[in-house]
Amino acid sequence: MKPIIIIGAGIGGLSTAIRLAAAGRKVLVLEQSETVGGKMGQIRRDGFRWDTGPSVITMRHVLEELFAVAGRRLEDYLTLLPVEPLTRYFYPDGTRLDATRDLSRMAAQIAALDERDVEGCLSYLAYAARLHRITGPVFIYDRPPTWRSFTRVPPADALRVDAWRSMDAAIRSFVRSPHLRQLLGRFATYVGGSPYQAPATLNVIAHVELTGGVWYPQGGIYAIAAALARLAEELGVEIRTGCPVRQIVLAGNTVQGVLLSDGTLEPAETVVANVDVATVYQTLLPPAIATPRRLAHLTRVEPSCSGFILLLGVAGRHERLAHHNIFFSNDYRREFDDIFRRGVPPDAPTIYVAITSKSDPAHAPAGGENWFVLVNAPALDSRYDWMAQATVYRDQILIRLADFGLDIRGKIQTEQMLTPLDLARLTGAWRGAFYGASPNSPFIAFRRPHNRAPDVRGLYFTGGTTHPGGGVPMVMLSGKVVANLIAADRR
Ligand SMILES: Cc1cc2nc3c(=O)[nH]c(=O)nc-3n(C[C@H](O)[C@H](O)[C@H](O)COP(=O)(O)OP(=O)(O)OC[C@H]3O[C@@H](n4cnc5c(N)ncnc54)[C@H](O)[C@@H]3O)c2cc1C
């Protein structure tokens, strides 16, 4: 029996492999890098260790379900610890707020900002929970939505999907405090969007995090990639790393296999690409399929944001900081205008700092901390030259941290920069975008490339650039969608 070939051992590829193998299919995963995980990477240097991609894991139930499908228990592979506070927020005026699932503590902090916002925030959370109930079955947990499937939503609920105003407009209708508005708007960035453009429907993300919590796998986020690879191999999946695919081989418009960069042909009737869909068409499919029209259709979509990353080994313990920290900018709207309209990284950006050594002391030498510093930035764009500007931008970020009372410039023991160029090179991310297409359109759920290629028989897509979208839990769910589609197509 020819195996199903999966190109890429990102979280989408591994999740798909697990589901297919659990259903009795023979699966071969071909990964170009020497390690699995894709964007979920890790780097070790000078006694420090960093996760280089995702740092906030939500929707624990999605992981649990993936292990359950394979007849295993998540707890036997991963120790997921709840993170508290969820995130510590620092504002330029000196305000500090710990987002927490502890309701009375959260309410007290909100009351200190504006007493009326306690009610406002509770109503907002009820609204976000309702969005999850209504949109989950159509947009998240099942096949790609169609206008037809959307008509199955009861009319009263369909009107409450709230796609016609922005996230920010909805947030403003619930809460008054500018601090709280900025905090809730930030959830747009979880899928690479702007709170001023993304549809209010995405307020569902606040429900997922503030109600469902944030989870940290002991050992680091990379433990998830390692656990999925282990499970896949236990189920009989063959994972070949250091094995780039050069081409998807077709006869007419039917998959015949894949050609490896060493010239070997691996035959298959079914190929699942975990590579960005635009990159698949641009680099892996022949011109007869990747026509100029098709390429234009895929590449004219606005990409989600990318980011600029500093991995810093810092001397000393910073007791003011938590595991997840946000240092907000003064002008949030301008920041997103810079990213999505001007195509340049914001000069006074919001800065995210994750320090896993707060939860896992082994991630830094004694007396040190491993800082993962992330700033949202535009996807690669001719208006900004990272080769020329990255070092200057790094200095700007360190100055901004110093403005918040965290001058670490004399304490950096080791460091590495990652720009959108690196992300594009290392994972094949189209224009270095973190989450595929930007969610700044009310119709994005209908416009994402389908998990089944429309023009190639036997080709499927899994991962963050296809349905249901970017982010670790979504990408795991794309594996479920693909496995179900393949099973249905076989029948
Ligand atoms: C810096 C950063 C921070 C993030 N933060 C979060 C977060 O906090 N929470 C969250 O949920 N999500 C976050 N995300 C998003 C999340 O990481 C992604 O949505 C998810 O990991 C994408 O997985 P994927 O399966 O789509 O593909 P990828 O991870 O992109 O994997 C694709 C794989 O395909 C391989 N490949 C490409 N071309 C070939 C080829 N020709 N042959 C063989 N192999 C090939 C690549 O090497 C790669 O391993 C973040 C992303 C980044 C980059």
The ligand as an SDF file (V2000), in Angstrom:
LIG
                    3D

 53 58  0  0  0  0  0  0  0  0999 V2000
    7.0180   33.7880   16.5560 C   0  0  0  0  0  0  0  0  0  0  0  0
    5.6800   33.1180   16.5370 C   0  0  0  0  0  0  0  0  0  0  0  0
    4.8730   33.2000   17.6400 C   0  0  0  0  0  0  0  0  0  0  0  0
    3.6410   32.5420   17.6640 C   0  0  0  0  0  0  0  0  0  0  0  0
    2.8970   32.5670   18.8050 N   0  0  0  0  0  0  0  0  0  0  0  0
    1.8250   31.7660   18.9010 C   0  0  0  0  0  0  0  0  0  0  0  0
    1.1970   31.5700   20.1590 C   0  0  0  0  0  0  0  0  0  0  0  0
    1.6240   32.1270   21.1700 O   0  0  0  0  0  0  0  0  0  0  0  0
    0.1220   30.7290   20.2190 N   0  0  0  0  0  0  0  0  0  0  0  0
   -0.3290   30.0650   19.1130 C   0  0  0  0  0  0  0  0  0  0  0  0
   -1.2980   29.2860   19.2370 O   0  0  0  0  0  0  0  0  0  0  0  0
    0.2500   30.2200   17.9080 N   0  0  0  0  0  0  0  0  0  0  0  0
    1.3220   31.0390   17.7800 C   0  0  0  0  0  0  0  0  0  0  0  0
    1.9800   31.1480   16.5900 N   0  0  0  0  0  0  0  0  0  0  0  0
    1.4160   30.4900   15.4030 C   0  0  0  0  0  0  0  0  0  0  0  0
    1.7240   28.9970   15.3650 C   0  0  0  0  0  0  0  0  0  0  0  0
    3.0690   28.7900   15.6740 O   0  0  0  0  0  0  0  0  0  0  0  0
    1.4460   28.4840   13.9710 C   0  0  0  0  0  0  0  0  0  0  0  0
    0.1110   28.7810   13.5910 O   0  0  0  0  0  0  0  0  0  0  0  0
    1.6580   26.9800   13.8520 C   0  0  0  0  0  0  0  0  0  0  0  0
    2.7740   26.5170   14.5610 O   0  0  0  0  0  0  0  0  0  0  0  0
    1.8200   26.6870   12.3740 C   0  0  0  0  0  0  0  0  0  0  0  0
    1.9250   25.3200   12.1720 O   0  0  0  0  0  0  0  0  0  0  0  0
    1.7660   24.7150   10.7110 P   0  0  0  0  0  0  0  0  0  0  0  0
    1.5360   23.2810   10.8760 O   0  0  0  0  0  0  0  0  0  0  0  0
    0.7810   25.4910    9.9400 O   0  0  0  0  0  0  0  0  0  0  0  0
    3.0980   24.9630    9.9050 O   0  0  0  0  0  0  0  0  0  0  0  0
    4.6140   25.2810   10.1380 P   0  0  0  0  0  0  0  0  0  0  0  0
    4.9470   25.3540   11.5570 O   0  0  0  0  0  0  0  0  0  0  0  0
    4.9450   26.4390    9.2880 O   0  0  0  0  0  0  0  0  0  0  0  0
    5.3080   23.9700    9.5450 O   0  0  0  0  0  0  0  0  0  0  0  0
    5.5110   23.7540    8.1770 C   0  0  0  0  0  0  0  0  0  0  0  0
    6.6210   22.7340    8.0580 C   0  0  0  0  0  0  0  0  0  0  0  0
    6.7980   22.4260    6.6890 O   0  0  0  0  0  0  0  0  0  0  0  0
    8.1860   22.3050    6.4510 C   0  0  0  0  0  0  0  0  0  0  0  0
    8.4330   22.4930    5.0160 N   0  0  0  0  0  0  0  0  0  0  0  0
    8.2450   23.6190    4.2980 C   0  0  0  0  0  0  0  0  0  0  0  0
    8.5670   23.4100    3.0180 N   0  0  0  0  0  0  0  0  0  0  0  0
    8.9610   22.1120    2.9240 C   0  0  0  0  0  0  0  0  0  0  0  0
    9.4170   21.2910    1.8430 C   0  0  0  0  0  0  0  0  0  0  0  0
    9.5130   21.7600    0.6070 N   0  0  0  0  0  0  0  0  0  0  0  0
    9.7300   20.0060    2.1160 N   0  0  0  0  0  0  0  0  0  0  0  0
    9.6280   19.4910    3.3760 C   0  0  0  0  0  0  0  0  0  0  0  0
    9.2130   20.2340    4.4280 N   0  0  0  0  0  0  0  0  0  0  0  0
    8.8730   21.5260    4.2020 C   0  0  0  0  0  0  0  0  0  0  0  0
    8.7840   23.3990    7.3040 C   0  0  0  0  0  0  0  0  0  0  0  0
   10.1640   23.1990    7.5400 O   0  0  0  0  0  0  0  0  0  0  0  0
    7.9490   23.2690    8.5650 C   0  0  0  0  0  0  0  0  0  0  0  0
    8.4950   22.3550    9.4750 O   0  0  0  0  0  0  0  0  0  0  0  0
    3.2050   31.8250   16.5250 C   0  0  0  0  0  0  0  0  0  0  0  0
    4.0020   31.7680   15.3850 C   0  0  0  0  0  0  0  0  0  0  0  0
    5.2370   32.3890   15.3880 C   0  0  0  0  0  0  0  0  0  0  0  0
    6.1220   32.2750   14.1780 C   0  0  0  0  0  0  0  0  0  0  0  0
  1  2  1  0
  2  3  1  0
  2 52  2  0
  3  4  2  0
  4  5  1  0
  4 50  1  0
  5  6  2  0
  6  7  1  0
  6 13  1  0
  7  8  2  0
  7  9  1  0
  9 10  1  0
 10 11  2  0
 10 12  1  0
 12 13  2  0
 13 14  1  0
 14 15  1  0
 14 50  1  0
 15 16  1  0
 16 17  1  0
 16 18  1  0
 18 19  1  0
 18 20  1  0
 20 21  1  0
 20 22  1  0
 22 23  1  0
 23 24  1  0
 24 25  2  0
 24 26  1  0
 24 27  1  0
 27 28  1  0
 28 29  2  0
 28 30  1  0
 28 31  1  0
 31 32  1  0
 32 33  1  0
 33 34  1  0
 33 48  1  0
 34 35  1  0
 35 36  1  0
 35 46  1  0
 36 37  1  0
 36 45  1  0
 37 38  2  0
 38 39  1  0
 39 40  1  0
 39 45  2  0
 40 41  1  0
 40 42  2  0
 42 43  1  0
 43 44  2  0
 44 45  1  0
 46 47  1  0
 46 48  1  0
 48 49  1  0
 50 51  2  0
 51 52  1  0
 52 53  1  0
M  END
$$$$
